């Protein structure tokens, strides 16, 4: 999981930078920062990662409700994928 953590760090930073300007996505951005902290801690706890992914899945699915019609389906799929990934850890 450590190798994945390094690769994820840059992606998470990019997403938090992108989302910080969207007030309706503040919770998603905050949870992404939490996930980044977990992954960069050096001693990665799979249950903490799973909990964060589960929360991100929920928040992303909730955000889909207020998204534009062309992004709703994609956000729903992303939310489901994040939630599914949480159950596999």
VMD Tcl script that draws the C-alpha trace (Angstrom):
set ca {
  {0.00 0.00 0.00}
  {2.97 2.32 0.51}
  {3.70 2.55 -3.24}
  {0.10 3.46 -3.94}
  {0.26 6.09 -1.21}
  {3.07 7.92 -2.97}
  {1.28 7.87 -6.29}
  {-1.99 9.00 -4.71}
  {-0.43 12.00 -2.96}
  {0.00 14.10 -6.08}
  {-3.47 13.23 -7.34}
  {-5.05 14.08 -4.01}
  {-3.23 17.43 -3.91}
  {-4.46 18.26 -7.40}
  {-8.04 17.43 -6.46}
  {-8.00 19.39 -3.21}
  {-6.60 22.42 -5.08}
  {-9.36 22.12 -7.65}
  {-12.17 21.62 -5.12}
  {-11.18 24.28 -2.60}
  {-12.90 26.98 -4.67}
  {-16.24 25.15 -4.62}
  {-18.11 25.84 -1.36}
  {-20.52 22.94 -1.98}
  {-17.55 20.54 -2.17}
  {-15.72 21.70 0.96}
  {-16.52 18.43 2.75}
  {-15.06 16.41 -0.12}
  {-11.91 18.53 -0.14}
  {-11.54 18.21 3.64}
  {-11.90 14.42 3.49}
  {-9.37 14.22 0.66}
  {-6.92 16.09 2.88}
  {-7.67 13.61 5.66}
  {-6.97 10.71 3.28}
  {-3.71 12.32 2.23}
  {-2.69 12.65 5.87}
  {-3.48 8.98 6.45}
  {-1.50 7.89 3.39}
  {1.51 10.02 4.24}
  {1.65 8.99 7.90}
  {4.27 6.32 7.26}
  {2.29 3.65 9.11}
  {-0.79 3.26 6.96}
  {-3.80 1.77 8.71}
  {-6.04 -0.01 6.19}
  {-9.13 0.54 8.33}
  {-8.51 4.30 8.36}
  {-8.09 4.30 4.59}
  {-11.29 2.29 4.20}
  {-13.18 4.68 6.48}
  {-11.96 7.69 4.51}
  {-12.82 6.08 1.16}
  {-16.28 5.20 2.47}
  {-16.84 8.80 3.57}
  {-15.53 10.12 0.23}
  {-17.92 7.78 -1.56}
  {-20.84 9.07 0.46}
  {-19.87 12.73 0.03}
  {-19.32 12.30 -3.72}
  {-22.68 10.60 -4.14}
  {-24.35 13.43 -2.20}
  {-22.56 16.02 -4.36}
  {-24.01 14.37 -7.47}
  {-27.47 15.54 -6.45}
  {-26.51 19.18 -7.00}
  {-24.21 18.62 -9.98}
  {-24.94 19.55 -13.56}
  {-26.83 16.88 -15.49}
  {-23.78 15.98 -17.59}
  {-21.70 15.19 -14.49}
  {-24.32 13.60 -12.22}
  {-23.87 10.07 -13.58}
  {-20.09 10.30 -13.44}
  {-20.15 11.51 -9.84}
  {-22.58 8.74 -8.88}
  {-20.26 6.16 -10.46}
  {-17.24 7.67 -8.70}
  {-19.07 7.63 -5.36}
  {-20.00 3.98 -5.84}
  {-16.45 3.09 -6.85}
  {-14.99 4.78 -3.78}
  {-17.49 3.02 -1.52}
  {-16.74 -0.30 -3.19}
  {-13.00 0.21 -2.78}
  {-13.54 0.83 0.94}
  {-15.10 -2.61 1.35}
  {-12.10 -4.28 -0.29}
  {-9.56 -3.06 2.27}
}
mol new
graphics top color blue
foreach p $ca { graphics top sphere $p radius 0.5 }
foreach p [lrange $ca 0 end-1] q [lrange $ca 1 end] { graphics top cylinder $p $q radius 0.2 }
display resetview
